[in-house]
Amino acid sequence: MKIVDGLRYTANHEWVLVDGESARIGITDHAQDALGTIVYVGLPEVGATVAGGALMAEVESSKTMSDIYSPISGSVVLVNEALVASPGLLNTDPFGAGWLVEVQMSYDETLEGLLTADEYRSLTA
């Protein structure tokens, strides 16, 4: 299972890449593996407000439907439109081409409560 150093993680198996005031969000290799073949991704609209810990997106696989929760609060500034046509990108490249959304973080947003790569490795070991 691949875990990328330099990202932050949630216990619900989402990852966050912070770049200044924005953050790119996706699901982990562990999550995509547990879901199986992903056949549908429902993403929020650009401009939507997301709250840390609240429902942000949904993923349907050959096994189940799964809710994806936002690890941070802010406003959606970009969605990965490629996932609409090719949801399997979440299976083949969850840390690259399979990212979900980019969020402009709220002014008071902190990364407290998010796991480091080493903490996430311990959680999934």
DSSP file (Angstrom, degrees, kcal/mol; ACC not computed):
  #  RESIDUE AA STRUCTURE BP1 BP2  ACC     N-H-->O    O-->H-N    N-H-->O    O-->H-N    TCO  KAPPA ALPHA  PHI   PSI    X-CA   Y-CA   Z-CA
    1    1 A M              0   0    0      0, 0.0     2,-0.4     0, 0.0    29,-0.0   0.000 360.0 360.0 360.0 132.1    0.0    0.0    0.0
    2    2 A K        +     0   0    0      2,-0.0    27,-0.6     0, 0.0     2,-0.4  -0.700 360.0 178.0 -88.6 130.8    1.4    3.4   -1.0
    3    3 A I        -     0   0    0     -2,-0.4     2,-0.5    26,-0.1   114,-0.0  -0.993  22.0-140.3-130.0 123.1    1.5    6.2    1.5
    4    4 A V    >   -     0   0    0     -2,-0.4     3,-1.1     4,-0.1     2,-0.1  -0.722  11.6-132.2 -92.3 125.2    3.0    9.5    0.3
    5    5 A D  T 3  S+     0   0    0     -2,-0.5     3,-0.1     1,-0.2    -1,-0.0  -0.400  89.9  38.4 -66.5 149.6    5.3   11.5    2.6
    6    6 A G  T 3  S+     0   0    0      1,-0.4    -1,-0.2    -2,-0.1     2,-0.2   0.277  94.9 101.2  91.4 -10.7    4.5   15.2    2.9
    7    7 A L    <   -     0   0    0     -3,-1.1    -1,-0.4    10,-0.1   110,-0.4  -0.602  67.4-130.3 -96.0 164.8    0.7   14.7    2.7
    8    8 A R  E     -A   16   0A   0      8,-2.4     8,-2.5    -2,-0.2     2,-0.3  -0.864  26.6-159.6-110.7 153.2   -1.7   14.9    5.7
    9    9 A Y  E     -AB  15 115A   0    106,-2.4   106,-3.5    -2,-0.3     2,-0.3  -0.856  11.3-139.7-132.9 160.7   -4.3   12.1    6.2
   10   10 A T    >   -     0   0    0      4,-1.9     3,-1.6    -2,-0.3   104,-0.1  -0.821  30.0-117.1-114.8 161.3   -7.5   11.4    8.0
   11   11 A A  T 3  S+     0   0    0     -2,-0.3    -1,-0.1     1,-0.3   103,-0.0   0.680 116.5  63.8 -67.4 -17.0   -8.6    8.2    9.8
   12   12 A N  T 3  S-     0   0    0      2,-0.1    -1,-0.3    57,-0.1    57,-0.1   0.330 122.5-105.8 -88.7   6.9  -11.4    8.0    7.1
   13   13 A H  S <  S+     0   0    0     -3,-1.6    15,-2.5     1,-0.3     2,-0.3   0.833  74.2 134.3  75.2  36.7   -8.6    7.5    4.4
   14   14 A E  E     - C   0  27A   0     13,-0.2    -4,-1.9    -4,-0.1     2,-0.3  -0.830  40.7-147.2-104.5 154.1   -8.6   10.9    2.7
   15   15 A W  E     -AC   9  26A   0     11,-2.7    11,-1.8    -2,-0.3     2,-0.4  -0.877   5.7-157.3-119.2 157.1   -5.4   12.8    1.9
   16   16 A V  E     -AC   8  25A   0     -8,-2.5    -8,-2.4    -2,-0.3     2,-0.6  -0.999   6.4-165.7-135.7 129.9   -4.6   16.5    1.8
   17   17 A L  E     - C   0  24A   0      7,-2.6     7,-2.5    -2,-0.4     2,-0.4  -0.955  18.0-154.2-114.2 109.4   -1.9   18.3    0.0
   18   18 A V  E     + C   0  23A   0     -2,-0.6     2,-0.4     5,-0.2     5,-0.2  -0.704  17.8 175.2 -89.1 131.3   -1.6   21.9    1.3
   19   19 A D  E >   - C   0  22A   0      3,-3.2     3,-1.7    -2,-0.4     2,-0.5  -0.828  64.3 -60.7-135.0  94.3   -0.2   24.5   -1.0
   20   20 A G  T 3  S-     0   0    0     -2,-0.4    -1,-0.0     1,-0.3    -2,-0.0  -0.559 119.6 -13.7  68.6-119.6   -0.3   27.9    0.6
   21   21 A E  T 3  S+     0   0    0     -2,-0.5    84,-2.7    -3,-0.1     2,-0.3   0.406 127.3  72.0 -97.0   1.4   -4.0   28.8    1.3
   22   22 A S  E <   -CD  19 104A   0     -3,-1.7    -3,-3.2    82,-0.2     2,-0.4  -0.799  61.0-159.9-116.6 161.4   -5.4   26.0   -0.9
   23   23 A A  E     -CD  18 103A   0     80,-2.3    80,-3.0    -2,-0.3     2,-0.4  -0.995  10.9-144.1-142.3 132.3   -5.5   22.2   -0.4
   24   24 A R  E     -CD  17 102A   0     -7,-2.5    -7,-2.6    -2,-0.4     2,-0.4  -0.787  23.9-160.1 -92.8 139.3   -6.0   19.4   -2.9
   25   25 A I  E     +CD  16 101A   0     76,-2.9    75,-2.9    -2,-0.4    76,-1.2  -0.941  20.9 146.1-126.5 142.3   -8.0   16.4   -1.5
   26   26 A G  E     -C   15   0A   0    -11,-1.8   -11,-2.7    -2,-0.4     2,-0.3  -0.880  44.5 -90.1-152.9-174.3   -8.2   12.8   -2.5
   27   27 A I  E     -C   14   0A   0     71,-0.4   -13,-0.2    67,-0.3   -14,-0.1  -0.795  44.5-109.6-106.4 154.6   -8.7    9.3   -1.2
   28   28 A T     >  -     0   0    0    -15,-2.5     4,-2.3    -2,-0.3     5,-0.2  -0.232  23.5-109.8 -80.0 167.3   -5.8    7.1   -0.2
   29   29 A D  H  > S+     0   0    0    -27,-0.6     4,-2.2     1,-0.2     5,-0.2   0.877 121.4  56.1 -59.8 -39.1   -4.5    3.9   -1.8
   30   30 A H  H  > S+     0   0    0    -28,-0.3     4,-2.1     2,-0.2    -1,-0.2   0.916 107.9  47.8 -59.9 -44.2   -5.9    2.0    1.1
   31   31 A A  H  > S+     0   0    0    -18,-0.2     4,-2.1     2,-0.2    -2,-0.2   0.935 111.9  47.3 -65.4 -47.8   -9.4    3.4    0.5
   32   32 A Q  H  X S+     0   0    0     -4,-2.3     4,-1.7     1,-0.2    -1,-0.2   0.874 112.1  51.5 -64.3 -35.8   -9.4    2.7   -3.2
   33   33 A D  H  < S+     0   0    0     -4,-2.2    -1,-0.2    -5,-0.2    -2,-0.2   0.911 110.6  47.8 -66.0 -42.2   -8.2   -0.8   -2.6
   34   34 A A  H  < S+     0   0    0     -4,-2.1    -2,-0.2     1,-0.2    -1,-0.2   0.843 112.1  50.8 -66.6 -33.4  -10.9   -1.5    0.0
   35   35 A L  H  < S-     0   0    0     -4,-2.1    28,-0.8     1,-0.2    29,-0.3   0.836  96.3-153.0 -73.9 -32.8  -13.6   -0.1   -2.4
   36   36 A G     <  +     0   0    0     -4,-1.7     2,-0.3    -5,-0.2    -1,-0.2  -0.563  57.7   5.2  87.2-159.5  -12.7   -2.1   -5.4
   37   37 A T  S    S-     0   0    0     -2,-0.2    25,-2.0     1,-0.1     2,-0.4  -0.423  75.7-140.3 -65.2 118.6  -13.3   -1.0   -9.0
   38   38 A I  E     +G   61   0B   0     -2,-0.3    23,-0.3    23,-0.2    53,-0.1  -0.686  28.4 169.5 -86.6 128.1  -14.7    2.5   -8.8
   39   39 A V  E     +     0   0B   0     21,-2.7     2,-0.3    -2,-0.4    22,-0.2   0.528  61.6  26.2-116.1 -11.5  -17.5    3.2  -11.3
   40   40 A Y  E     -G   60   0B   0     20,-1.6    20,-2.7    47,-0.1     2,-0.4  -0.985  52.8-168.1-155.4 141.3  -18.9    6.6  -10.3
   41   41 A V  E     -G   59   0B   0     -2,-0.3     2,-0.6    18,-0.2    18,-0.2  -0.990   7.1-161.3-131.9 125.1  -17.7    9.7   -8.5
   42   42 A G  E     -G   58   0B   0     16,-3.2    16,-2.1    -2,-0.4    14,-0.0  -0.932  18.3-174.4-105.8 116.5  -20.0   12.5   -7.3
   43   43 A L        -     0   0    0     -2,-0.6    14,-0.1    14,-0.2    36,-0.1  -0.741  25.2-107.4-110.8 155.6  -18.2   15.8   -6.7
   44   44 A P        -     0   0    0      0, 0.0     2,-0.2     0, 0.0    -1,-0.1  -0.296  42.4 -98.4 -71.9 165.9  -19.3   19.1   -5.3
   45   45 A E    >   -     0   0    0      1,-0.1     3,-2.1    34,-0.0    31,-0.2  -0.535  42.4 -94.2 -81.1 150.1  -19.8   22.1   -7.5
   46   46 A V  T 3  S+     0   0    0      1,-0.2    31,-0.2    -2,-0.2    -1,-0.1  -0.473 116.9  32.3 -59.6 134.5  -17.1   24.8   -7.8
   47   47 A G  T 3  S+     0   0    0     29,-3.1    -1,-0.2     1,-0.4    30,-0.1   0.177  87.8 133.2  97.7 -15.2  -18.0   27.5   -5.2
   48   48 A A    <   -     0   0    0     -3,-2.1    28,-3.1    27,-0.1     2,-0.5  -0.362  55.8-126.1 -66.3 147.5  -19.6   25.1   -2.8
   49   49 A T  E     -E   75   0A   0     26,-0.2     2,-0.4    -3,-0.1    26,-0.2  -0.822  25.0-165.8 -94.7 133.3  -18.6   25.4    0.8
   50   50 A V  E     -E   74   0A   0     24,-3.0    24,-2.5    -2,-0.5     2,-0.4  -0.917   6.3-148.8-118.4 148.4  -17.3   22.3    2.6
   51   51 A A    >   -     0   0    0     -2,-0.4     3,-2.6    22,-0.2    19,-0.4  -0.929  31.5 -98.1-117.0 139.3  -16.8   21.8    6.3
   52   52 A G  T 3  S+     0   0    0     -2,-0.4    21,-0.1     1,-0.3     3,-0.1  -0.324 111.3  12.8 -54.6 125.9  -14.2   19.7    8.0
   53   53 A G  T 3  S+     0   0    0     17,-4.0    -1,-0.3     1,-0.3     2,-0.2   0.353 104.9 114.6  87.8  -4.8  -15.7   16.3    8.8
   54   54 A A  S <  S-     0   0    0     -3,-2.6    16,-2.7    16,-0.3    -1,-0.3  -0.624  79.6 -81.7 -99.7 158.5  -18.8   16.9    6.7
   55   55 A L  E     + H   0  69B   0     14,-0.2    14,-0.2    -2,-0.2    -4,-0.2  -0.310  52.0 161.3 -57.1 132.1  -19.9   15.0    3.6
   56   56 A M  E     -     0   0B   0     12,-3.3     2,-0.3     1,-0.4    13,-0.2   0.652  58.4  -9.2-123.8 -36.0  -18.1   16.3    0.5
   57   57 A A  E     - H   0  68B   0     11,-1.8    11,-3.0   -14,-0.1    -1,-0.4  -0.913  56.9-129.8-155.3 174.2  -18.4   13.7   -2.3
   58   58 A E  E     -GH  42  67B   0    -16,-2.1   -16,-3.2    -2,-0.3     2,-0.4  -0.993  10.2-160.9-139.5 149.6  -19.5   10.1   -2.9
   59   59 A V  E     -GH  41  66B   0      7,-2.8     7,-3.3    -2,-0.3     2,-0.5  -0.995   4.4-159.6-130.3 131.5  -17.8    7.2   -4.6
   60   60 A E  E     +GH  40  65B   0    -20,-2.7   -21,-2.7    -2,-0.4   -20,-1.6  -0.939  16.8 174.5-112.7 133.8  -19.6    4.1   -6.0
   61   61 A S  E     -G   38   0B   0      3,-3.2   -23,-0.2    -2,-0.5   -25,-0.1  -0.682  50.8 -91.6-125.1 180.0  -17.7    1.0   -6.6
   62   62 A S  S    S+     0   0    0    -25,-2.0   -26,-0.1    -2,-0.2   -24,-0.1   0.684 126.9  39.4 -66.1 -16.4  -18.4   -2.6   -7.7
   63   63 A K  S    S-     0   0    0    -28,-0.8     2,-0.3     1,-0.3    -1,-0.2   0.814 123.9 -27.3 -99.8 -39.3  -18.7   -3.3   -3.9
   64   64 A T        -     0   0    0    -29,-0.3    -3,-3.2     2,-0.0     2,-0.4  -0.954  55.3 -95.8-165.4 171.7  -20.5   -0.4   -2.3
   65   65 A M  E     -H   60   0B   0     -2,-0.3     2,-0.4    -5,-0.2    -5,-0.2  -0.933  42.5-167.6-104.1 134.6  -21.3    3.3   -2.2
   66   66 A S  E     -H   59   0B   0     -7,-3.3    -7,-2.8    -2,-0.4     2,-0.3  -0.983  16.2-135.1-131.1 135.9  -19.0    5.3    0.0
   67   67 A D  E     -H   58   0B   0     -2,-0.4     2,-0.5    -9,-0.2    -9,-0.2  -0.656  15.8-148.3 -84.4 142.5  -19.3    8.9    1.4
   68   68 A I  E     -H   57   0B   0    -11,-3.0   -12,-3.3    -2,-0.3   -11,-1.8  -0.959  11.5-153.0-113.2 128.0  -16.1   11.0    1.3
   69   69 A Y  E     -H   55   0B   0     -2,-0.5   -14,-0.2   -14,-0.2   -17,-0.1  -0.810  19.7-114.5-105.1 139.7  -15.7   13.6    4.1
   70   70 A S        -     0   0    0    -16,-2.7   -17,-4.0   -19,-0.4   -16,-0.3  -0.535  15.2-156.0 -71.8 129.1  -13.8   16.8    3.7
   71   71 A P  S    S+     0   0    0      0, 0.0     2,-0.3     0, 0.0    -1,-0.2   0.662  77.4  29.8 -77.9 -14.4  -10.8   16.9    6.0
   72   72 A I  S    S-     0   0    0    -21,-0.1     2,-0.3   -18,-0.1   -18,-0.1  -0.887  80.2-113.1-138.5 167.3  -10.8   20.7    6.0
   73   73 A S        +     0   0    0     -2,-0.3    33,-2.1   -22,-0.2     2,-0.3  -0.795  59.6  84.5-102.9 146.7  -13.2   23.6    5.7
   74   74 A G  E    S-EF  50 105A   0    -24,-2.5   -24,-3.0    -2,-0.3     2,-0.4  -0.992  72.4 -53.0 161.3-159.7  -13.3   26.1    2.9
   75   75 A S  E     -EF  49 104A   0     29,-2.2    29,-3.2    -2,-0.3     2,-0.4  -0.939  46.9-117.7-117.1 132.9  -14.6   26.8   -0.6
   76   76 A V  E     + F   0 103A   0    -28,-3.1   -29,-3.1    -2,-0.4    27,-0.3  -0.544  36.4 168.6 -70.2 122.3  -14.3   24.4   -3.6
   77   77 A V  E     +     0   0A   0     25,-2.7     2,-0.3    -2,-0.4    26,-0.2   0.563  65.1  18.9-109.8 -14.6  -12.2   26.2   -6.2
   78   78 A L  E     - F   0 102A   0     24,-1.5    24,-2.9   -33,-0.1     2,-0.3  -0.966  58.6-164.4-157.5 137.4  -11.5   23.3   -8.6
   79   79 A V  E     - F   0 101A   0     -2,-0.3     2,-1.5    22,-0.2    22,-0.2  -0.931  33.6-112.8-120.9 151.1  -13.0   19.8   -9.2
   80   80 A N    >   -     0   0    0     20,-2.4     3,-1.7    -2,-0.3     4,-0.4  -0.642  33.2-179.3 -84.5  89.0  -11.3   17.0  -11.1
   81   81 A E  T >> S+     0   0    0     -2,-1.5     3,-1.2     1,-0.3     4,-0.9   0.740  73.6  73.3 -62.0 -24.2  -13.6   16.8  -14.1
   82   82 A A  H 3> S+     0   0    0      1,-0.3     4,-2.3     2,-0.2    -1,-0.3   0.793  87.7  63.4 -61.5 -27.1  -11.6   13.9  -15.5
   83   83 A L  H <4 S+     0   0    0     -3,-1.7    -1,-0.3     1,-0.2    -2,-0.2   0.780  92.4  62.9 -69.2 -26.0  -13.1   11.7  -12.8
   84   84 A V  H <4 S+     0   0    0     -3,-1.2    -1,-0.2    -4,-0.4    -2,-0.2   0.939 115.7  30.2 -63.2 -45.8  -16.6   12.1  -14.3
   85   85 A A  H  < S+     0   0    0     -4,-0.9    -2,-0.2     1,-0.2    -1,-0.2   0.799 136.7  27.6 -81.5 -30.6  -15.5   10.4  -17.5
   86   86 A S    ><  +     0   0    0     -4,-2.3     3,-2.1    -5,-0.2    -1,-0.2  -0.586  60.4 165.1-134.6  71.1  -12.9    8.1  -16.0
   87   87 A P  T >  S+     0   0    0      0, 0.0     3,-1.9     0, 0.0     4,-0.3   0.742  70.2  77.9 -61.8 -20.5  -13.7    7.3  -12.3
   88   88 A G  T >>  +     0   0    0      1,-0.3     4,-2.1     2,-0.2     3,-1.0   0.616  69.6  84.8 -64.7 -11.2  -11.2    4.5  -12.5
   89   89 A L  H <> S+     0   0    0     -3,-2.1     4,-2.5     1,-0.3     9,-0.3   0.808  81.9  62.8 -58.4 -27.7   -8.4    7.1  -12.1
   90   90 A L  H <4 S+     0   0    0     -3,-1.9    -1,-0.3    -4,-0.2    -2,-0.2   0.843 107.4  42.4 -65.4 -31.9   -9.1    6.8   -8.4
   91   91 A N  H <4 S+     0   0    0     -3,-1.0    -2,-0.2    -4,-0.3    -1,-0.2   0.890 121.2  38.3 -78.9 -41.1   -8.0    3.1   -8.7
   92   92 A T  H  < S+     0   0    0     -4,-2.1    -2,-0.2     1,-0.2    -3,-0.2   0.784 136.0   9.7 -84.9 -27.4   -5.0    3.6  -10.9
   93   93 A D    ><> +     0   0    0     -4,-2.5     5,-2.6    -5,-0.2     3,-1.3  -0.373  63.7 162.2-151.8  64.1   -3.6    6.9   -9.6
   94   94 A P  T 3 5S+     0   0    0      0, 0.0   -67,-0.3     0, 0.0    -4,-0.1   0.741  83.2  43.4 -63.6 -23.2   -5.2    8.0   -6.3
   95   95 A F  T 3 5S+     0   0    0    -69,-0.1    -5,-0.1     4,-0.1   -67,-0.0   0.473 127.2  23.7 -99.2  -2.9   -2.4   10.4   -5.4
   96   96 A G  T X 5S+     0   0    0     -3,-1.3     3,-1.4    -7,-0.2    -3,-0.1   0.384 132.1   7.3-122.8-103.8   -2.0   11.9   -8.8
   97   97 A A  T 3 5S+     0   0    0      1,-0.3    -7,-0.1    -8,-0.1    -8,-0.1   0.645 121.2  67.4 -63.6 -15.6   -4.6   12.0  -11.6
   98   98 A G  T 3 < +     0   0    0     -5,-2.6   -71,-0.4    -9,-0.3    -1,-0.3   0.177  67.6 133.4 -94.2  18.0   -7.3   10.7   -9.2
   99   99 A W    <   -     0   0    0     -3,-1.4   -73,-0.2    -6,-0.1   -16,-0.2  -0.262  44.1-151.6 -62.1 158.1   -7.5   13.7   -6.9
  100  100 A L        -     0   0    0    -75,-2.9   -20,-2.4     1,-0.3     2,-0.3   0.905  55.5 -15.8 -98.7 -63.5  -11.0   14.9   -6.1
  101  101 A V  E     -DF  25  79A   0    -76,-1.2   -76,-2.9   -22,-0.2     2,-0.4  -0.921  46.5-132.2-142.8 162.9  -11.2   18.6   -5.4
  102  102 A E  E     -DF  24  78A   0    -24,-2.9   -25,-2.7    -2,-0.3   -24,-1.5  -0.992  27.2-162.3-119.1 133.6   -9.1   21.7   -4.5
  103  103 A V  E     -DF  23  76A   0    -80,-3.0   -80,-2.3    -2,-0.4     2,-0.8  -0.946  21.2-136.0-121.6 131.7  -10.4   23.8   -1.6
  104  104 A Q  E     -DF  22  75A   0    -29,-3.2   -29,-2.2    -2,-0.4   -82,-0.2  -0.792  42.7-124.9 -79.4 112.8   -9.5   27.4   -0.7
  105  105 A M  E     - F   0  74A   0    -84,-2.7   -31,-0.3    -2,-0.8    -1,-0.0  -0.253  21.2-102.1 -67.4 146.6   -9.1   26.9    3.0
  106  106 A S    >   -     0   0    0    -33,-2.1     3,-1.9     1,-0.1    -1,-0.1  -0.289  34.3-110.7 -60.5 151.4  -11.0   29.0    5.5
  107  107 A Y  T 3  S+     0   0    0      1,-0.3    -1,-0.1    -3,-0.1    -2,-0.1   0.851 118.7  41.1 -54.2 -39.3   -9.1   31.8    7.1
  108  108 A D  T 3  S+     0   0    0      2,-0.0    -1,-0.3     0, 0.0     2,-0.1   0.273  86.5 131.3 -96.2  11.9   -9.1   30.1   10.5
  109  109 A E    <   -     0   0    0     -3,-1.9     2,-0.3   -36,-0.1   -37,-0.0  -0.410  32.1-177.1 -69.0 136.7   -8.5   26.6    9.2
  110  110 A T        -     0   0    0      2,-0.1    -4,-0.1    -2,-0.1    -2,-0.0  -0.847  33.9-128.5-124.7 166.9   -5.8   24.6   10.8
  111  111 A L    >   +     0   0    0     -2,-0.3     3,-2.0   -39,-0.1    -2,-0.0   0.240  60.7 136.4 -98.8  12.1   -4.4   21.1   10.1
  112  112 A E  T 3   +     0   0    0      1,-0.3    -2,-0.1     3,-0.0     3,-0.1  -0.336  67.7  27.7 -59.0 139.2   -4.8   20.0   13.7
  113  113 A G  T 3  S+     0   0    0      1,-0.4     2,-0.3  -103,-0.0    -1,-0.3   0.204  93.0 116.3  92.1 -16.2   -6.3   16.5   13.9
  114  114 A L    <   -     0   0    0     -3,-2.0    -1,-0.4  -104,-0.1     2,-0.2  -0.645  64.5-122.5 -85.1 146.9   -4.9   15.5   10.5
  115  115 A L  B     -B    9   0A   0   -106,-3.5  -106,-2.4    -2,-0.3     2,-0.1  -0.575  12.9-127.8 -89.9 147.4   -2.3   12.6   10.6
  116  116 A T     >  -     0   0    0     -2,-0.2     4,-2.4  -108,-0.2     5,-0.2  -0.362  38.1 -98.9 -77.1 171.0    1.2   12.7    9.3
  117  117 A A  H  > S+     0   0    0   -110,-0.4     4,-2.3     1,-0.2     5,-0.1   0.909 126.0  49.7 -59.3 -42.5    2.3   10.0    6.8
  118  118 A D  H  > S+     0   0    0      2,-0.2     4,-2.0     1,-0.2    -1,-0.2   0.900 110.6  49.1 -65.2 -40.6    4.0    8.1    9.7
  119  119 A E  H  > S+     0   0    0      1,-0.2     4,-2.0     2,-0.2    -1,-0.2   0.891 111.7  49.7 -64.9 -38.5    0.8    8.3   11.9
  120  120 A Y  H  X S+     0   0    0     -4,-2.4     4,-2.1     2,-0.2    -2,-0.2   0.878 107.1  54.8 -68.4 -37.0   -1.3    7.1    9.0
  121  121 A R  H  X S+     0   0    0     -4,-2.3     4,-0.9     1,-0.2    -1,-0.2   0.921 109.2  48.2 -59.1 -43.2    1.1    4.2    8.4
  122  122 A S  H  < S+     0   0    0     -4,-2.0     3,-0.5     1,-0.2    -2,-0.2   0.898 110.3  52.1 -64.2 -39.8    0.6    3.2   12.0
  123  123 A L  H  < S+     0   0    0     -4,-2.0    -1,-0.2     1,-0.2    -2,-0.2   0.883 116.4  38.1 -63.3 -39.5   -3.1    3.5   11.7
  124  124 A T  H  <        0   0    0     -4,-2.1    -1,-0.2     1,-0.2    -2,-0.2   0.447 360.0 360.0 -95.4  -0.8   -3.3    1.2    8.6
  125  125 A A     <        0   0    0     -4,-0.9    -1,-0.2    -3,-0.5    -2,-0.1   0.501 360.0 360.0 -67.0 360.0   -0.6   -1.3    9.7
